[in-house]
Amino acid sequence: MLIERDLQVMNFDAVGEAYAIAANYLRRSGALSGDGIETNNRLLEIIVELYYGGEHNRIKLANKAITRFQVNC
């Protein structure tokens, strides 16, 4: 028997796609440095926080994360 208590499940596809969209935009705009290989932990934390806050649409996640990232720079 499998018992799950206080388990939060994350849709990694939505989070991963939102990260890819946001990181691509921020790199092209010059707000994010790097060649695309390394993960920006701050951006990822913003996306995960938004996801757990109830936003599950990848486009909305990316747009909100971009806005928050740019405001906090």
C-alpha positions in Angstrom: 0.0 0.0 0.0 1.3 3.4 -1.0 0.5 6.3 1.4 1.3 9.8 0.3 1.2 12.6 2.9 2.0 16.3 2.2 3.5 15.4 -1.2 3.7 18.2 -3.7 4.0 17.1 -7.3 5.6 19.4 -9.8 5.0 19.2 -13.6 8.6 19.3 -14.7 7.6 19.8 -18.3 5.8 23.1 -17.5 8.6 24.3 -15.3 11.3 23.3 -17.8 9.6 24.9 -20.7 8.9 28.1 -18.8 12.6 28.2 -17.8 13.7 27.7 -21.4 11.4 30.5 -22.7 12.4 32.9 -20.0 16.1 32.2 -20.1 16.2 32.5 -23.9 14.4 35.9 -23.8 16.7 37.2 -21.0 19.8 36.0 -22.8 18.8 37.7 -26.0 17.9 40.9 -24.2 21.3 40.9 -22.4 19.8 40.6 -18.9 21.2 37.1 -18.4 24.8 36.2 -19.1 26.2 32.9 -20.2 26.1 30.7 -23.3 23.0 28.7 -22.4 24.6 25.7 -20.8 24.4 26.6 -17.1 21.2 27.0 -15.2 20.5 30.4 -13.5 19.4 29.4 -10.1 17.7 32.7 -9.3 15.5 32.4 -12.4 14.7 28.8 -11.7 13.7 29.7 -8.1 11.4 32.4 -9.3 9.6 29.9 -11.7 9.3 27.2 -9.0 7.9 29.8 -6.5 5.3 30.9 -9.1 4.5 27.3 -9.9 3.8 26.5 -6.3 1.9 29.7 -6.0 -0.7 28.3 -8.4 0.5 29.3 -11.9 0.8 26.2 -14.1 0.7 27.7 -17.6 4.2 27.7 -19.1 3.8 31.0 -21.0 2.4 32.8 -18.0 5.1 31.3 -15.8 7.8 32.5 -18.2 6.3 36.0 -18.5 5.9 36.5 -14.8 9.4 35.1 -14.1 10.9 37.5 -16.7 9.2 40.5 -15.1 10.3 39.5 -11.6 13.8 38.8 -12.7 14.1 42.2 -14.5 12.6 44.1 -11.5 15.1 42.4 -9.1 18.2 43.1 -11.1 
